[in-house]
Amino acid sequence: MSAAANPTASNLATSQSRVGTDLSGRLRLATDEPRLVKFALISVSLLFLIVVLFVPLVAIFVEAFRKGLGVYFASFTDRYALSAIWVTFLTAAVCVPLNVIFGLAAAWSIAKFQFRGKSLLISLIDLPFAVSPVISGLVFVLLFGMRGWLGPWLDAHNMPIIFEIPGIILATLFVTFPFVARELIPLMQEQGSDEELAAISLGASGWQTFWRVTLPNVKWALLYGVILCNARAMGEFGAVNVVSANIRGATNTLPLHVEILYNEFNQAAAFAVASLLVLLAFVTLAAKSIVEWRVRRDYKLALEPTKAEDVVQ
């Protein structure tokens, strides 16, 4: 039977065609903004980045090199600066591996097992994001300070924590431990436990399953979390400022050293040390970009295994 002989079918087809046309037109109008609007949005975004990000970074390097290269490099040979660099890298070297261990353990337990209190554990992991670093530093002072709950006992056993490097490490651990766990938990939850169960059913032990199945599946998320954790550990100011007492040559980190130099009106040295922190931030961003590129490349390789050579190129 033809469409002319069946007016109902013809009207229905015409109506569906009009609906499709109207819908595509609405979608096009909703997604295709006028060129002037696009230009205005991009301009506002670029202007904001230039004023808030680019200009301050340029100002740091201009002030750092204002008195010449000799003064710039002399700022890093000062014994107080060398001590601040040492304390900063030592803190990061201790905190990052501990956060990796905690992050893997927390993510594996939350994603792979069902137990009471899981929601509470997730909330506790997110706690440093909600608490001010200054408040967390004060908590450690109340716990381990001379007038704190454990301070007299620690002092009696000659184990000082507050105003010493252990206090700096504890404060930095508190503000950085969510980073690795928070990168791993969503990924492990999405992956599920099928591969681990298959490995165990084939006779693999728990450690073999972890090293050969779980860890390779989360390696890029783990590295991403490590990068973020390391950046925060090196740049932390609030909590460290409370528990360190700003003792030059002993408990100063790079951010605290910059503050002291600036308060002493030694702007050349202050901006020189600040430029080192900026360079460390650039290294962090470069490592972050490399990880993101590798993740995208692996994802494309997984979707198009026959075009692997083209993707790599």
C-alpha positions as CSV (number, residue, x, y, z in Angstrom):
1,M,0.0,0.0,0.0
2,S,1.5,3.4,-1.0
3,A,1.8,6.5,1.2
4,A,-0.9,8.2,-0.9
5,A,-3.3,5.4,-0.2
6,N,-2.6,5.6,3.5
7,P,-2.9,9.3,4.6
8,T,-2.4,8.4,8.3
9,A,1.1,6.9,7.6
10,S,1.9,9.9,5.4
11,N,0.9,12.4,8.0
12,L,2.8,10.5,10.7
13,A,6.0,10.5,8.6
14,T,5.6,14.2,7.9
15,S,5.1,14.9,11.6
16,Q,8.1,12.9,12.6
17,S,10.2,14.7,10.0
18,R,9.1,18.1,11.3
19,V,9.8,17.1,14.9
20,G,13.3,15.9,13.9
21,T,13.9,19.2,12.1
22,D,12.7,21.2,15.0
23,L,14.8,19.2,17.5
24,S,18.0,19.5,15.4
25,G,17.4,23.2,15.1
26,R,17.0,23.6,18.8
27,L,20.1,21.5,19.5
28,R,22.0,23.6,17.0
29,L,20.8,26.8,18.6
30,A,21.7,25.5,22.0
31,T,25.2,24.5,21.2
32,D,26.2,27.0,18.4
33,E,26.6,30.4,20.0
34,P,27.2,33.5,17.8
35,R,30.8,34.3,17.0
36,L,30.7,37.5,19.1
37,V,29.6,35.5,22.2
38,K,32.4,33.0,21.7
39,F,34.9,35.8,21.3
40,A,33.7,37.5,24.5
41,L,33.8,34.3,26.6
42,I,37.3,33.4,25.4
43,S,38.5,37.0,25.9
44,V,37.2,37.1,29.5
45,S,38.8,33.8,30.3
46,L,42.2,34.9,28.8
47,L,42.0,38.2,30.5
48,F,41.4,36.6,33.9
49,L,44.3,34.2,33.4
50,I,46.6,37.0,32.4
51,V,45.7,39.2,35.4
52,V,45.5,36.5,38.0
53,L,48.1,34.0,36.9
54,F,50.5,35.2,34.2
55,V,51.3,38.7,35.4
56,P,52.1,37.5,39.0
57,L,54.4,34.8,37.7
58,V,56.2,37.2,35.4
59,A,56.5,39.7,38.3
60,I,58.2,37.0,40.5
61,F,60.9,36.3,37.9
62,V,61.4,40.1,37.1
63,E,61.9,40.8,40.8
64,A,64.1,37.7,41.3
65,F,66.5,38.8,38.5
66,R,66.3,42.6,39.1
67,K,69.7,42.7,40.9
68,G,71.5,40.3,38.5
69,L,72.3,36.7,38.3
70,G,74.9,36.9,41.1
71,V,72.4,38.0,43.7
72,Y,69.9,35.5,42.4
73,F,72.2,32.5,42.8
74,A,73.6,33.8,46.0
75,S,70.1,33.6,47.5
76,F,70.3,29.8,47.3
77,T,73.8,29.4,48.7
78,D,72.8,31.0,52.0
79,R,72.8,28.4,54.8
80,Y,69.3,29.3,55.8
81,A,68.1,28.8,52.3
82,L,69.9,25.5,52.0
83,S,68.4,24.4,55.2
84,A,64.9,25.3,54.0
85,I,65.4,23.4,50.8
86,W,66.6,20.4,52.7
87,V,63.7,20.4,55.1
88,T,61.2,20.8,52.2
89,F,62.6,17.9,50.2
90,L,62.9,15.8,53.3
91,T,59.3,16.4,54.3
92,A,58.1,15.5,50.8
93,A,60.4,12.4,50.6
94,V,58.8,11.1,53.8
95,C,55.2,12.1,53.2
96,V,54.8,11.0,49.6
97,P,55.7,7.3,50.2
98,L,53.6,7.1,53.3
99,N,50.7,8.6,51.4
100,V,51.2,6.1,48.6
101,I,50.9,3.2,51.1
102,F,47.9,4.7,52.8
103,G,46.2,5.6,49.6
104,L,46.6,2.1,48.1
105,A,45.4,0.5,51.3
106,A,42.4,2.8,51.7
107,A,41.4,2.6,48.1
108,W,41.7,-1.2,47.9
109,S,39.7,-1.7,51.1
110,I,36.9,0.8,50.0
111,A,36.7,-0.4,46.4
112,K,37.1,-4.1,46.9
113,F,35.4,-4.9,50.2
114,Q,32.1,-4.3,51.9
115,F,32.2,-3.4,55.6
116,R,30.5,-1.3,58.2
117,G,31.8,2.2,58.4
118,K,32.8,2.6,54.8
119,S,31.0,5.9,54.4
120,L,32.6,7.1,57.6
121,L,36.1,6.2,56.3
122,I,35.5,8.0,53.0
123,S,34.3,11.1,55.0
124,L,37.4,11.0,57.2
125,I,39.6,10.8,54.1
126,D,38.0,14.0,52.8
127,L,38.3,15.8,56.1
128,P,41.6,17.7,55.3
129,F,39.8,19.3,52.3
130,A,37.2,20.8,54.7
131,V,39.5,21.7,57.6
132,S,41.7,24.8,57.4
133,P,45.4,23.8,57.5
134,V,45.9,26.3,60.3
135,I,43.3,24.5,62.4
136,S,45.0,21.2,61.7
137,G,48.3,22.6,62.9
138,L,46.7,23.8,66.1
139,V,45.3,20.3,66.6
140,F,48.8,18.9,66.5
141,V,50.0,21.6,68.9
142,L,47.2,20.6,71.4
143,L,48.1,16.9,71.0
144,F,51.9,17.0,71.1
145,G,52.8,20.5,72.4
146,M,54.5,21.0,75.8
147,R,51.1,21.9,77.3
148,G,49.2,19.3,75.2
149,W,47.8,15.9,76.0
150,L,50.9,14.0,75.1
151,G,53.5,16.7,75.3
152,P,54.8,16.1,78.8
153,W,55.2,12.4,78.2
154,L,57.1,13.0,74.9
155,D,59.3,15.6,76.7
156,A,60.0,13.1,79.5
157,H,61.2,10.5,76.9
158,N,63.1,13.1,74.9
159,M,60.9,12.8,71.8
160,P,59.9,16.3,70.8
161,I,57.5,16.7,67.9
162,I,56.2,20.2,67.9
163,F,58.7,22.9,66.7
164,E,60.7,20.0,65.2
165,I,60.9,18.3,61.8
166,P,58.6,15.4,63.0
167,G,55.9,18.0,63.6
168,I,56.3,19.4,60.2
169,I,56.0,15.9,58.7
170,L,52.9,15.1,60.7
171,A,51.2,18.4,59.7
172,T,52.1,17.8,56.1
173,L,50.9,14.3,56.2
174,F,47.5,15.4,57.4
175,V,46.9,17.9,54.6
176,T,48.2,15.7,51.9
177,F,46.9,12.2,52.6
178,P,43.6,12.5,50.6
179,F,45.3,13.1,47.3
180,V,46.5,9.6,46.4
181,A,43.4,7.9,47.9
182,R,41.0,10.2,46.1
183,E,42.6,9.5,42.8
184,L,42.5,5.7,43.3
185,I,39.1,5.2,44.9
186,P,36.8,6.1,41.9
187,L,39.0,4.2,39.5
188,M,39.1,1.0,41.6
189,Q,35.3,1.2,42.2
190,E,34.7,1.6,38.4
191,Q,37.0,-1.4,37.6
192,G,35.4,-3.7,40.1
193,S,36.8,-6.9,41.3
194,D,36.4,-9.3,38.4
195,E,40.0,-9.4,37.3
196,E,41.2,-9.9,40.9
197,L,38.7,-12.8,41.4
198,A,39.8,-14.4,38.1
199,A,43.4,-14.2,39.2
200,I,42.7,-15.7,42.6
201,S,40.6,-18.5,41.0
202,L,43.6,-19.3,38.8
203,G,45.8,-19.8,41.9
204,A,47.4,-16.4,42.4
205,S,48.1,-15.3,45.9
206,G,47.0,-11.9,47.4
207,W,50.4,-10.2,46.7
208,Q,50.6,-11.7,43.2
209,T,47.1,-10.4,42.5
210,F,48.0,-6.9,43.8
211,W,51.3,-6.6,41.9
212,R,50.3,-8.1,38.6
213,V,46.6,-7.2,38.3
214,T,45.5,-4.3,40.6
215,L,48.6,-2.1,40.5
216,P,49.1,-2.1,36.7
217,N,45.4,-1.1,36.3
218,V,45.8,1.9,38.5
219,K,49.4,3.0,37.8
220,W,48.5,6.2,36.0
221,A,46.0,7.3,38.7
222,L,48.6,6.5,41.3
223,L,51.3,8.5,39.6
224,Y,48.8,11.4,39.2
225,G,48.0,11.3,42.9
226,V,51.7,11.2,43.8
227,I,52.4,14.3,41.7
228,L,49.6,16.2,43.4
229,C,50.7,15.0,46.8
230,N,54.3,16.1,46.2
231,A,53.2,19.5,45.0
232,R,51.1,20.1,48.1
233,A,53.8,18.8,50.4
234,M,56.4,21.2,49.0
235,G,54.1,24.2,49.0
236,E,52.2,23.8,52.3
237,F,52.3,26.9,54.5
238,G,49.5,27.1,57.0
239,A,49.8,23.9,59.0
240,V,53.6,23.9,58.8
241,N,53.7,27.6,60.0
242,V,51.9,26.6,63.2
243,V,54.0,23.6,64.2
244,S,57.4,24.8,63.1
245,A,57.9,28.0,65.1
246,N,59.8,29.5,62.1
247,I,63.2,28.6,63.4
248,R,65.7,29.6,60.7
249,G,68.2,27.0,59.8
250,A,66.2,24.3,61.6
251,T,62.4,24.1,60.9
252,N,61.9,26.5,58.0
253,T,60.6,25.2,54.7
254,L,60.8,27.1,51.5
255,P,57.4,28.8,51.8
256,L,58.2,29.9,55.3
257,H,61.7,31.1,54.2
258,V,60.1,33.2,51.6
259,E,57.8,34.9,54.2
260,I,60.8,35.6,56.5
261,L,62.9,37.1,53.7
262,Y,60.0,39.3,52.5
263,N,59.2,40.5,56.1
264,E,62.9,41.5,56.4
265,F,62.6,43.6,53.2
266,N,65.1,41.3,51.4
267,Q,62.9,41.2,48.3
268,A,65.6,40.0,45.9
269,A,66.2,36.8,48.0
270,A,62.5,36.4,48.7
271,F,61.5,36.5,45.0
272,A,64.5,34.3,44.1
273,V,63.4,31.5,46.5
274,A,59.8,32.0,45.3
275,S,60.9,31.5,41.8
276,L,62.3,28.1,42.8
277,L,58.9,27.2,44.1
278,V,57.4,28.4,40.8
279,L,59.9,26.2,38.8
280,L,58.9,23.2,41.0
281,A,55.3,24.0,40.1
282,F,56.1,24.0,36.4
283,V,57.9,20.7,36.8
284,T,54.8,19.3,38.5
285,L,52.5,20.6,35.8
286,A,54.8,19.1,33.1
287,A,54.7,15.7,34.9
288,K,50.9,16.0,35.2
289,S,50.5,16.8,31.5
290,I,52.7,13.8,30.6
291,V,50.6,11.5,32.7
292,E,47.4,12.8,31.2
293,W,48.8,12.4,27.7
294,R,49.8,8.8,28.5
295,V,46.4,8.1,29.9
296,R,44.7,9.4,26.7
297,R,47.1,7.5,24.5
298,D,46.5,4.2,26.4
299,Y,42.8,4.8,26.1
300,K,43.0,5.3,22.4
301,L,45.1,2.2,22.0
302,A,42.5,0.2,23.9
303,L,39.7,1.5,21.7
304,E,41.6,1.2,18.4
305,P,44.1,-1.7,18.7
306,T,44.4,-1.9,14.9
307,K,45.6,1.7,14.7
308,A,48.1,1.6,17.4
309,E,51.0,2.8,15.2
310,D,49.0,5.8,14.1
311,V,48.1,6.7,17.7
312,V,51.7,6.5,18.9
313,Q,52.8,8.7,16.0
